[in-house]
Amino acid sequence: MVYSVPLIIFMDDISGNISKQWNKHHAVYMSNANLPHKMLETEFCIRFVTSSPHAAPMEMMSAMQESIRKAAESGVFTWDCKHEEEVMLELYGLFLGGNNPMQAKECSQAGLHCNYFCRTCEVGGTKEYKESDEGYKSIFVPGKHCTPAGTAEEIRAQFSSVLALGATEKIKKSVASSGVKDTITGYILETVIELGKKLRKWGAGIQAKPEAEVKAILEKQLEDLLRGSALDDAVETTILGMILYNTIILLLGMEGFNVHQDTPTEILHTVLLGVVKYFWGQSVYLLEKAKLLDIFQVCLDSIKKAGLIGKHFKSLVQVMPFLIQDLRPRMVLDGWTCIGELIVYVWHTEIDDIEIYLV
């Protein structure tokens, strides 16, 4: 008997200390997506894979993906205690879990502060466009889906421009116009750009090299970095060169896996600690400005906790319309009502009928 085992892969930065002092480590965990939701939440069903304070996240992701690939090729043989027979497990990655900044790195995306801020679609534009009426409306409409092939092509285009004069500005424009910024190839590009600046530098007693010679040297340097050849003065970038294809190409070109679609939005930071937290702060500001904060605090005393964290915001959303119905304008009340409906949908852990749920 052969069983398919879809894996949920999670990577994020955590503190390696028991105390409150921050000691950054990157950690990778896995879960079996075949398990019921209640079991997925238990510590026993979460498999620790690796952790390091030194290795870059994408290096760890590369090793993890290589491990899954080898296991999928040979299969994992184990004993089925229910049917009392030997079975083979076929492993594959279902999706990558993590917060928005980590998933942006996995998608080779520049993050929320660039013009094209979404790792899933091509929504966005210049600051001037997004501030216009048409541009502002377009932010709330899904754009054309990002594809691994398109992202890989943009990374190749950045490599093509790195050899020419003004490479720094060309790459900045590329990131601004596409939102594509790869964390590993970025280091390699910077190395080649800095070398090009040194070779083209001239001054008193220093003569700049001919452009054809500069380009030949840069091409050789870039080729060495991409192949991972030993360089006397760039050991660190050599390591990056060796893992370039094992990481970027693996995530962007992995069969049956679309890194742009298979990195689901992490709703804790996006919704509770994003929309809800800031709307809560604005509501409190309006109450304080109207000198109604004391009345609101009396209403809040029955449910208020010592400090507000994610799970408290989830409960708070459901009661806020009742707490402020006589204290704030209808527009604010409608905002909390809409957010409350959103929370119910995004924390819907079991969907019996997907068609009814989507309606």
N, C-alpha and C positions, 0 to 999 in steps of 0.2 A: 504494500500500500504506500502511495506517495501523497503527502500532504503539503499544500502551499501555505507558507507562513509569512504574511505581510508584516513588516517591521515599522514601527514608529520610532524615528531617530530624533533625539533631542540633543541640542548643544547650546550651551550658554556659559557666561562667565559667572563664577560664584566666589565666595570668600573661603579660603582654606583654613581660616582660624575659627576656633570655637568662640573666642571673644568677639566683640563688636568691631575690632580693628579690621579694616578691609585689607585682605591679602588675595589679590586677584589670581584665580585659577580658571582655566577653561576645562569644562567637563562634558563628556559624551555619555548619554544613556540610551537604552533601547527598551521597547515594550513590544509584546506580541499583540497585534491589532485584532487577532481572532478572539481574544478574551472579552468577556462581558465588561461593560463600562465600570461596574462597581469593583471588579477585580483589577482593572487597569489603574485605579486610583490607589491601590494598596502598595506599600513599599516592597513587599515580597515579590510582586510581579514586575518591578522595574529593575532592569539589569544594568549595573554600572559597567561601562566599557573602558574608559580611560580618563585621565585628568593630568594636566600639566600647567605649571606656572610659566613655562618658557616657550613651548611649541605654539605656533600660530594656529588659530582655529581651523583654517583651511588645510593645514598640514595634517591635523588630527582627523578631519573629515576625509582626507585622501586615504589615510591608513584604514579608516573604518570602512570606506566604500570598497577598498581592495580586499579586505577581509570578507565582506559580504559576497563579492564577486567570486572569490575562490571557493567559498562554501556553496554557492549556487552551482558552480561547475561540477563539483564532486559530490554534492549532496551531503546532508548530515543524517547519519544513521543512528536510530535510538530505539528504545523499547516502548511499545504501546501497552501500558498496564491494564487498560480497559479491555482490549481485544486480545491481549496476550500474544503479540506477534511483533517482529521487527519491522519498523517502518522507516521510510526515508523522508526527510523534510527538505523542501525546496524554498529557500529564503529569497526575499526581494524587498527592497525599500518601498514603503507605501507613501510616506511623506516625511518631511523634515519639520520638526517642531522647534520653536525658539521665539525670542522676542523680535520686534521689527528690525533693529539694527543688525542683529546676527543674520536674520534671513536675507536682508539686503546684501550682506557680504556674500552669502551663498549664491545669490542670483547675479553677482557682479554688478550691483546697482549702487548708485552714489548716495542714496538715503533720502530722507524727507526734506532736506534743505536745498535740494537742487531743483532745477526747472521742471524736470520730468521725474517726479518723486515716487511713482508707483512701480513696484517690482513685478506687478502682474499685467498691467496694460500701459499704453503710451499716453495716458492722460497728462495734461500739464501744458506748459508753454513758458514763454518769457514772463517776467514780472509784470510788464506793461499789459501783455495779453490777458493774464489771469486777473488783473485789476479792472479790466474792461467788462461791460455787461455780458458780452458774448463769452468771453473767456471764463468769467466767474461761473456762468451756467454750465459750461463744458466740464468743469471740475466734478460735477455731480452726475455726469453721464459716463459710463464705461467707455474707455478708448479701445483702440485696436490691441489685441492681445500680444504681449511680448512672447517671443519664441527663442529657444536656445540657439537656433541657427542664426537668428538676427543678432543676438548678443555676441556670439562668437565672431560674426563677421565684423561687428563694430570694434571688437578687441583687435582683430587683425588689421583693421584700418588704422588704429592708433599705433600699431607697430610699424606700419608703412610710413607714417609721418614722422617717426622718431629720428630718422636719419637726416632729415632736411633742416635747413636753417629755420629758426623760429619754432622749433618743435614744442617748446613749453606752451606757447600760446595756442598752437594748433590742437594739442591734446586737451587744453582747457576748453576750447571751443567745442571739441568733440564730446566731452563730458556734459557741457552745458546744453548741447543740442540733442543729446540722446539719453542722458542719465546713466550711461554705462561707465562704471569705474571698477576695475578689477583690483582686489587687494594684493594679489601676488604679482601679477604682471606689472602693477604700478611700480613696485620696487625695481624691477628690471628696466622699465622705461626710464625711471629717474637715474639709474646708473649710467645708461647710454647717453642720456641728455647731458649729465654732468661731464662725462668724458668728452662729448662734442664741444661743450663750452671751453674746456681746457685746451683742446686741440686748435680751436679757432681763435683763442685769445692771443692778442698781440700787444706789444708795448715797446718801451725803450730796451733795446737789445734782444727783444723776442720777436721772432718772425712767425706769423701765422702759417700753418700748413696749407697747401693747395686744397681746394674743396674736394677734388676727386680722391686725393689721398685720405682726407678726413673721412669721407664716406666709406672708403674701403676698410679703414680701421674700425669704424663703427659697425659695419656689417659683420666683420670678423668677431667683434666683441659680442654682438647680439646673438650670433650663431653659437658662440661658445656658451653663453648663458642659457639659451634655450635647450642645448644638448646636455648641459650640466658638466661641461668639460672643466678640468681643474684650472683655476686661475690663481696665480701667485698672490694677487692683492685683493681678491674678492671671494673669499671663502663663503661668506654668508650669502652673497648673491648666487654663488654656484649652487648652493643647496636649494635656493628658490628656483633656479633654472631646472634642477632635476625634478622638482615636484610640479612644475608648471602643467605638463600634460596630464600627470596623474591626478591633478586636482581640478583644474578648470575644465579641461576637455571631458573629464569623467562626469562632472556634475551637469555640464551643458549638453553632453552627447551620450549620456547613459541611456541605454535602450529601455523603453517602457517607462521613462521617468522624465517629466517636464518640470524643471526646477522652478519655473515661474508660476506654474499652476499647483505644484505639490508642496508649497510652503504656505499652509493656511494661516490666515491672520490670527495673531495671538490677542484674544479678546480682553484679557485682563488689563494690559497697558493701553490698548487701542480704545477700548470703550470705558471701562470703569475708571482707570487712572488717566484717561484721556478726556473724552467727551463729558463724562459724568463729573469728574473731579473739577474741571474748569467751569462747567455750568453751575456746579455747587458753589464755587468761589464767587462767581459773578452774582448769584442769587443772594448770598450772604452780604456782599457789598451793597446791593440794592436795598436790602433790609436795614443795614446799618445807616445808609444814607437817608432813609425815610424814618429813622429813629424807631424802628419796629423790631430791632434785634432782641430786646428783652422779652417781648411777647413770644417771639419765635423760639427763644431758648426755653421758655416754660413749656411750650408744646413739644419741644425736642427732648426734654429731660427723661421722659419715660422710655425712650429707645436709644439715647445717646450712649456711646461707649467711651472708654478712657481715651482712645485714639482711633482715628479713622484709617482703616486699611481697605484692601480690595473687597473683602467679603462684606464689610460694613456698608460700603457704597452700594452694593447690590441690594441690600435690605432697605437702605435709605431711599433709593429710587422709587420703590414701591409705595412709600408712605408720604413722600414729599408733596404730591398734589393735595393731600388732605391737610398737611401741616401749614401750607401757605395759601390755601384757597381764598381766605379773606384778607390776606396781607399783601399780595402782589398783583400786578396787572394780569389780565386774562392771557396775554401773550406768553408770560413767564410760566403760568400754570399749564398752558397748552404744550410748552416746551418740555416740561417735566412729564406730562402725560405721554408724549411721543417717545421720550427716552425710556419710560417704564415699559411701553409696548415693545421697544427694541430689545430691552434686556430679557424679556420673556422669550423672544425668538432666538436670540444668540445663545442663551443658556438652556436650550431645549436639548437635553442629553439623549432622548430616545424619540425617533420619528417613526411612527407606525405606518403612515401613508405619506410618501414624499410629495405626491400631487396635491393633497389637501394642505400640507405644510407650506408649499410654495405659493398657493393661492392666498 
